Amino acid sequence: MNNTNDTESDQFNYYKTILYEFYKVYIWVLVGVGVPGNVACILVTTSMTLTTATLYMSLLAVADLLALVLKLIFHQIYLYDVPLNTFGCKADVFVSLVSCYANWTLVLVCCERFLSIRFPLKKKIYFTKKRAIVIAVLLGMILCLCYIYEFIQVDHREKNDCNFPKSSLDFVTTYFYWIIAFIYLFLPFILLLIFPCLIIVSLRRQRKAREAIVRTTPDTSGETTQTRVEVAISVMVVWDAIVVFVTYAPICILHLIELFDIVKYDTPDTRFTVWMSLLIAITLSEANYAVDFVIYFAASKKFRSRFKKLIRKCLTCRGRRDQE
């Protein structure tokens, strides 16, 4: 009996070491790719003509950058058991809020792209840059209201443990946890399935309409150039939404599995499988804050061209400074 317990203990420690090493490293990979990538996205999109699309894409890059930096800070706090106080617990809620805002900003980008492609004339009238900013601010305010209960209630209980008061644990586990999961994961996941399909259908309709116009009107160079810009941005957004949809699928599936309570934690192997699956799912979901630049660079020739011009401009300015 003792030999069996010792074997299970050694196996548990072995699995725990694997999980710890993975947890310790994964955030640095995401930050190493995501921070310079998001900075590059901000520089490239702000160098383009200011439209509602480039405005939202810049906002998305800023939100992703902030989410990555904040997640790295709290990752290190939890990794090294830094004692938390009330301020630290409240700040952790802010990290979740920023991450949720980044998810919804991509939904906002997809919505803007659909309206731009499907209703180009009405979009210019009703969806101006000022209104786009107002919508982004209202989105942030709505998400703040969704998280205000957690911000007020959560507090530190032990050295590095933040939790809700015992009086509200039943409400939190039964209702509030799933409300936040729906807002943070499931609803953006569903919308990011719907909007790319709508954008693709609208692009196909627009292409057919453009081909008909070209056959009847020989001089449409100005419209064609503007249309190409809109299509290029739409393709980038569609690929981004598809990647986010795919990488969010595992964490959504695991939440549903948890809801139906179909997994039994009866052996070390089962516990390790569940914990490792959860850690990989979290890594994939957080990778969405780091891969925008890679997606844009691979999906759009215009984005690659802008980025290369920006690099050449920076190198030229540096060369002039060295000569001086």
N, C-alpha and C positions, 0 to 999 in steps of 0.2 A: 504493500500500500504506500509506504514511504517512497519507494522507487518510482511509483507512478506519479505521485505528487511532485517529486523532484524533476521528473521528465517534463511534466506540464509546466512547471515553473521555469525551467530552462528554455522551453519552447516559447513561452510567453515573453520572457526577457529578450529572446532573439528577435521575435516579431516586433517588440517594442522598440528595439534598436533600429530596425529597418524603417519603421514609421517615423521615428525621431530624425533620422538622417534625411529622409525625403522631405519632411516638414521643414527642416533647417535650411535646405538648399533651394527649394522650388521658388520661393519668393524672390531670391536674388537673380534667378534666371529671368523671371518676369520683369523685374525692375531693370535689369541690364538691357533687355530688349525694348521695354515699354517706355522708359523715361526718355532716352534719346529719340525714339521713334515718335512719341507724342510731341516732343519739342519740334522735331522736323515737320510734323503735320501742321502744327500751329504756324510755323514760319511760312510753309508753302501755301496754306489756305488763306492766310492774311495777305500774302503777296498777290493773290488773285483779285479779280474785280469783286467788290463787295456785293453779294446777293444774299437772299435768305438761305440758300444752300451753303455757301461758304461760311456764313455767319454761324449756322448750326453745326457745321463740321468743325469749325474752330472751337465752339463751345464744347462739343463732344471730346475733342482732344484735351482741352483744359480739364474737364471733369475726369477723364480717364487718368490723366497725369496726377491730379490731386488724389484720386482714389488709390493709385499705386503707392504714392509716397506715404499716405496715411496708413495703408495696410502694412507697409514695411515697418513703420514706427511701432505699431501695436503688435506686429509679429515678433519683433525683438523684445518688446515688453513681456509678452507671454512666454517666449522662449527662455528668457533668462530670469523668470519669476520676479520681475520688478514689482514691488508693492504698489497697489493702486489705492487711490482715495476716491472721494466722491467725484472730483473733477475728472479723473481718469475714466471712470465708468460712464460719465455723461459724454466725454469725448469719444468713447468707443461707439456710442449711439450715433454720433455725428459721422463717423467713418461709414457706418451702414447707410446713413442718409445720402452721403456723397456717392457711394457705390450705386444705390438705387437711382439717384438722379442721372448718373452716367448711362444706366440701362434705358431709362425713359428718354434721354436725349437722343439715343439712336432711334427709338420709336418716332420721336419728333422729326428727325431727319428723314425717315422713310415716309412719314405722312406728308412732309413738305415736297418730297420728290414726286409722290403720287399726284398731289394737287398740281404741281408744275407741269407734269407730263399730260395729265388727263384734262386739266382745265387751264391752259396757258394764258388765255386772255383774262379770264375771271381772276386767276391767281395774282396777276399783276395789279389788279384793282383792289382786291379784298385782302390779300396776304402780303402786305408791304413789310419792309424791314422793321419799322417801328412796331407793328403789330406782332411780328415774329419775336422781337425782344420781350414784348408784354406777355406773350404766350409762354416763353421760356421762364420768365419770372413767376407767372402764375403756377406753372408746373412745380417750381421749387417750393412755393408757398403751400401747395396742396400736399406735397410729400412731407413737408415739415409738420403739417397738421396730422398726418398719418403716424408720424414717429413721436409726436409730443407726449403721448401717454407713456411710452417707454422711457423717454428722456426724463420725465418727472418721477417715475416710479423706481427705475433701476438705481441701485446704489451698491457700494462695496459691502461685502459681508465678512470676508476674511482677508488674508494677505493680498491675494491677487484674484479674488473671486467677486464678480459683479452679478447680482441677481435681483429679482423682484421680492417685495415683502411677502411673507407667508400668507397674508390675508388675500393677496391677489393672484397667487400661484394657480389656483383652479381656473380663473378667468383667462390667464395668460396661456396656459397649456391647452385649454379647450377651444378658445376663440382667437385671442390676439396673435398667437404664434402663427396660425394659419392665415389670418388676415394679412399679416406682414409678408408671409411666404407668397400669397397670391399677388400682392402688389409688387414685391421684389423680383419674383421669379415667373410665376405662371402667366400672369396677364401680359407682361412684355414678351414672353415666349410665344404666346398665342398670336399677338399682334405682329411679331416678327416672322411668323409663318404666313400671315394674311397679306401684309403690305408688299413684300417682294413679288408675290404672285400678281397683285394688282398692278405694280409698276411694270412688270414684264409684259402683261397684257396691254397696258397703255402704250408702252414703247413699240410694240408690234403694230398697233393701230396708227400711231404717229408715223411710223416708217412707211406704211402703206399710203397714208395721206400725203406724205412728203414726196413719194415717188409719183403720185398722181399730179401733184403741183409741178414737179420738175418736167414732166412730159408736156404740160400745157404752158408753162411760163419759163422761158429760157434764163432769165436774169433773176436768180434767187440766191446770189452768193452771200449776201449779208445774213439772210435768214438761215442758210445752210450752216454758216459758221457758228451762229448762236445756238442752233439746234445741236450741232456736234458737241458744244460745250455742255449743254444740258444732258445729252445722252451719256457723255463721259462721266459726269458726276453721278448720274443715276446708276450706271453700271458699277461704279465704286461702292455706292451705298447698298445696292442689291447684294453684292458679294459679301460685304461686311455683315449685313443682316443674316445671310445664309450661314456664315461662319459662326455668328453668335447663336443662332438657332441650334446648330449642331452641337456646339460646345455646352449649351445650357441644357440639352436633353438629359444627360446623365444625372445632374443634380435634381432635376424635376422628377425623374423616375425614382430616385432614391427617396425623395420626400413622399411620393405616393406609396412606396413600399413601407415606409415608416408609418404612414397613416393607417394602412391595413394590418400592420403588425404581423407580417408573415415570416419574418426572419427570427430564428431561435439562436440565441447566443450561448449554445451549450458546450462548445469546444473551442480551444485556442485557435484552431484553423478557421472556424466560422467567424469568430470575432475579428481575426486579422483580415479576412476577406472583406468583411463589412467596413472596417475602419479604413483599409487601404482603398476600397472603392470610393468611400466618402471623400478621402483626401485627394484622390485623383479627380473626382468630380468637382471639388472645390477649386483645384488647380486649373482645370479646364474653364470653369466659369470665370475665374479671375484673369485667365489669359486673354479674355476679351478686352481688357483694359490695356493690353500690350501689343496687339497685333494689327491695329488699324493701319499703321504705316506700311507694313508688309503687304496688306491687302490692297491698299491704294496704289502702291508702287507696282504691284504685279498686275492689277486690273486696268490701269489707266495710263495710256501713253502720254496724255497731257500732264498728269501728275508727275510722271518720270521726267518729262521735259522741264517742268517748272523746278523740280528738285535739283536737276543737274545745273540749270542756269543759276540757281541760288548758291550751289556749291562753288561754281566757277566765279561768281561775283565775290564770294567770301575769300576765295584764294587770291583773286586779283587785288582786293583791298589789303589783304595781309602782305602780298608782295610789295605793294606800294609803300606800306608802312616800314617794311624791312629796308627798302631802298632809301627812305628818308632818314 
